[in-house]
Amino acid sequence: MLQIIVMILLIIVALYLICGLLISFFFLAKGLSQIDEGTHGTGIGFRIIILPGMIVFWPVLLKKWLEVRRQSEHDV
């Protein structure tokens, strides 16, 4: 029984991290400079350094990115 619970938890964590990895790649390509204009023009080294944090905190970044996109749509 304990093994089943551990396997389920590991699958949940793996899915969370996979979602984070996928969203992070899209965020690095498009969303990073929309949320923080100071990151515009930063190099690959900076993006590699922040990638682990983006993978872990992807729900927060996705929410922020969507808020910025909604706000920019209303301003136009």
N, C-alpha and C positions, 0 to 999 in steps of 0.2 A: 504493500500500500504506500509506504513512504517513497519507494522508487517511482511510482506513478506520479505522485505529487511533485517530486523533484523534476521529473521529465516535463511535466506540464509547465512548471515555472521556468525551466530552461527554454522551452519552446516560446513562451510568452516573451521572455527577455530577448531571444533571438529575433523574433518578429519586430519587436520595438526597435532594436538596433538596425535591422535591415531597413525599416521605414525611415529611420533617422539618416542612414547612409544615402538612400535614394533622394530624400528631400534635401539633404545637404548639398548634393551635386547641383540640383536645380537652383537652390538658394545661392550657392557660390557663383553660378553663371548669371543669374538675373537679380536676385533679391537683396544681396548684400549691400550694393551701392544705393539701393532705394531706401533701406532702413538707416544706414549710416553713410552720409556723403563723404566722410573722412576716409572711407576705405576705397574710394574711387581711385583706380590706378595703382593699387597695391600689387605687389608681386606674388609669385607662386609660393614663396617661402611663408609669407604671412597667412595665406590661405591654408597651407598645410598645417600650420601651427594651430589655427582655430578650428580645424575640421573635427577633432575629437569632441570638443565642447559642443559643436553644432550637432553632432550625432546624438549626444546625450540630451541636449535641451531643445530638440527639434520641435516639440509642441509649442514652446514659448516663442521660438523664432517664427514658426508658421503663423501663429496668431498675430504677432506683430507685423509680419509681412502683409497679411490679409487686411489688417487695419490700415496700413499705409496705402495699400492699393485702393481700398474703398474711399479713403480720404482724398486721394489724388483724383479719383473719378468724380467725386462730388465737387471738387474745385474747378473742374474743367467745364 
